[in-house]
Amino acid sequence: MGSESADSTALRRIIAERPWVLLIYLMLLDSGGVATASDIATALDMRTYVVKRAMWWLKKYGLVEIDESSTPRKYKVKLVPPLAESLRSSKRVCGNSVVVEYGESYLLFLCREHEVIVRRVPKKFVEAYLRGERLGEELAPKIRRAIERVAKTIMCRS
């Protein structure tokens, strides 16, 4: 039981410190737990070096290990905390946007060729937007666009 808590703590640290790495971890889980950096980069339409850097961080946090017996180098999931399964089950994808439900907010991942942009959007704003309520004028344009993007991704039927 103690190790489950430690595993979830590692994942929570990633979300707090380097949330873009979470997307790569979730993609590795979706690929069956074993994949090359190139496979994941192709799936996300981004550069391989970005995925390799994320794998470095995941290895440092103890969630991923390198399969030394494979050529090209494959990464495999070492630990799957319970939190990872709940994040994975809430994941929605539409185009280059990925939304994951995390606590009282949504994490919006925007995949670019050289980076993953992450926005944390409170659920209450997205729910209000989906109900057709106007967004407050006090919200910054960047937050308004993120709210709209999250709603669009959730409602996407791709």
C-alpha positions as CSV (number, residue, x, y, z in Angstrom):
1,M,0.0,0.0,0.0
2,G,2.8,2.4,0.8
3,S,4.4,2.0,-2.7
4,E,1.0,2.9,-4.4
5,S,1.1,6.1,-2.5
6,A,4.7,6.7,-3.5
7,D,3.9,6.0,-7.2
8,S,1.0,8.5,-7.1
9,T,3.3,11.0,-5.4
10,A,5.7,10.7,-8.3
11,L,2.9,11.4,-10.8
12,R,1.6,14.3,-8.7
13,R,5.1,15.8,-8.7
14,I,5.3,15.5,-12.5
15,I,1.9,17.3,-12.8
16,A,3.1,20.0,-10.4
17,E,6.6,20.5,-11.7
18,R,6.6,19.4,-15.4
19,P,3.0,18.8,-16.5
20,W,3.9,18.4,-20.2
21,V,5.7,15.1,-19.3
22,L,2.4,13.6,-18.2
23,L,1.1,13.6,-21.8
24,I,4.1,11.5,-23.0
25,Y,3.5,9.1,-20.1
26,L,-0.1,8.7,-21.0
27,M,0.8,8.1,-24.6
28,L,3.3,5.4,-23.5
29,L,0.5,3.8,-21.5
30,D,-1.8,3.9,-24.5
31,S,0.8,2.2,-26.6
32,G,0.7,-0.9,-24.4
33,G,3.4,0.3,-22.1
34,V,6.3,-0.2,-24.5
35,A,7.3,2.1,-27.4
36,T,10.2,3.9,-29.0
37,A,10.4,7.7,-28.7
38,S,9.9,7.9,-32.5
39,D,6.6,6.0,-32.2
40,I,5.2,8.4,-29.6
41,A,6.6,11.5,-31.5
42,T,4.8,10.3,-34.7
43,A,1.5,9.8,-32.8
44,L,1.7,13.3,-31.4
45,D,3.1,14.9,-34.5
46,M,6.2,16.3,-32.8
47,R,9.9,16.0,-32.7
48,T,11.5,12.9,-31.3
49,Y,13.9,14.9,-29.1
50,V,10.9,16.3,-27.1
51,V,9.7,12.8,-26.3
52,K,13.2,11.7,-25.4
53,R,13.5,14.5,-23.0
54,A,10.2,13.6,-21.4
55,M,11.4,10.0,-21.1
56,W,14.5,11.2,-19.3
57,W,12.3,12.9,-16.8
58,L,10.0,9.9,-16.4
59,K,13.0,7.7,-15.9
60,K,14.3,10.1,-13.2
61,Y,10.9,10.0,-11.4
62,G,11.0,6.2,-11.6
63,L,7.9,5.6,-13.8
64,V,9.7,4.4,-16.9
65,E,12.8,2.3,-17.7
66,I,14.8,1.6,-20.9
67,D,14.6,-1.8,-22.5
68,E,18.3,-2.3,-23.1
69,S,17.7,-5.5,-25.2
70,S,15.9,-3.6,-28.0
71,T,17.2,-1.8,-31.0
72,P,16.0,0.9,-31.5
73,R,15.8,1.8,-27.9
74,K,12.4,1.2,-26.4
75,Y,10.9,2.7,-23.2
76,K,8.6,0.7,-21.0
77,V,6.4,1.6,-18.2
78,K,7.9,0.5,-14.9
79,L,5.0,1.7,-12.6
80,V,1.3,2.5,-13.2
81,P,-0.1,4.4,-10.2
82,P,-3.9,4.3,-9.7
83,L,-3.9,8.0,-10.5
84,A,-2.5,7.2,-14.0
85,E,-5.5,5.0,-14.8
86,S,-8.0,7.7,-13.7
87,L,-6.2,10.3,-15.8
88,R,-6.0,7.9,-18.7
89,S,-9.7,7.1,-18.5
90,S,-10.7,10.8,-18.5
91,K,-8.5,11.7,-21.5
92,R,-10.1,13.3,-24.5
93,V,-8.3,14.0,-27.8
94,C,-9.3,16.3,-30.7
95,G,-6.7,17.2,-33.3
96,N,-3.6,18.5,-31.5
97,S,-5.5,19.1,-28.2
98,V,-5.6,16.6,-25.4
99,V,-7.7,17.2,-22.2
100,V,-7.3,15.3,-19.0
101,E,-9.5,15.7,-15.9
102,Y,-7.4,16.3,-12.8
103,G,-9.1,17.2,-9.5
104,E,-11.1,20.4,-9.8
105,S,-9.5,21.3,-13.1
106,Y,-8.8,20.2,-16.6
107,L,-5.3,19.9,-18.0
108,L,-5.2,21.1,-21.6
109,F,-2.2,19.9,-23.6
110,L,-1.5,21.6,-27.0
111,C,0.9,19.5,-29.1
112,R,3.3,21.6,-31.2
113,E,6.2,20.3,-33.2
114,H,8.9,21.4,-30.7
115,E,6.9,21.6,-27.4
116,V,3.8,20.7,-25.4
117,I,1.9,23.7,-24.1
118,V,-0.1,23.0,-20.9
119,R,-2.9,25.1,-19.5
120,R,-4.8,24.3,-16.2
121,V,-8.4,25.3,-16.5
122,P,-10.9,25.2,-13.6
123,K,-13.8,22.9,-14.2
124,K,-16.3,25.5,-13.1
125,F,-15.4,27.8,-16.0
126,V,-15.7,25.0,-18.6
127,E,-19.0,23.8,-17.2
128,A,-20.4,27.4,-17.2
129,Y,-19.2,27.8,-20.8
130,L,-20.8,24.5,-21.8
131,R,-24.1,25.6,-20.2
132,G,-24.0,28.7,-22.5
133,E,-23.1,31.2,-19.8
134,R,-21.0,34.1,-20.8
135,L,-17.4,34.1,-19.6
136,G,-16.5,36.9,-17.3
137,E,-14.9,39.9,-18.9
138,E,-12.2,39.9,-16.1
139,L,-10.7,36.7,-17.5
140,A,-7.6,37.1,-19.5
141,P,-7.9,36.3,-23.3
142,K,-5.4,33.4,-22.9
143,I,-7.7,31.8,-20.2
144,R,-10.8,32.4,-22.3
145,R,-9.2,30.6,-25.3
146,A,-8.1,27.7,-23.1
147,I,-11.7,27.4,-21.7
148,E,-13.1,27.3,-25.3
149,R,-10.4,24.8,-26.4
150,V,-11.2,22.5,-23.5
151,A,-14.9,22.6,-24.2
152,K,-14.3,22.0,-27.9
153,T,-12.0,19.0,-27.1
154,I,-14.5,17.5,-24.7
155,M,-17.4,17.8,-27.2
156,C,-15.2,16.6,-30.2
157,R,-16.5,13.5,-32.0
158,S,-13.3,12.6,-33.8
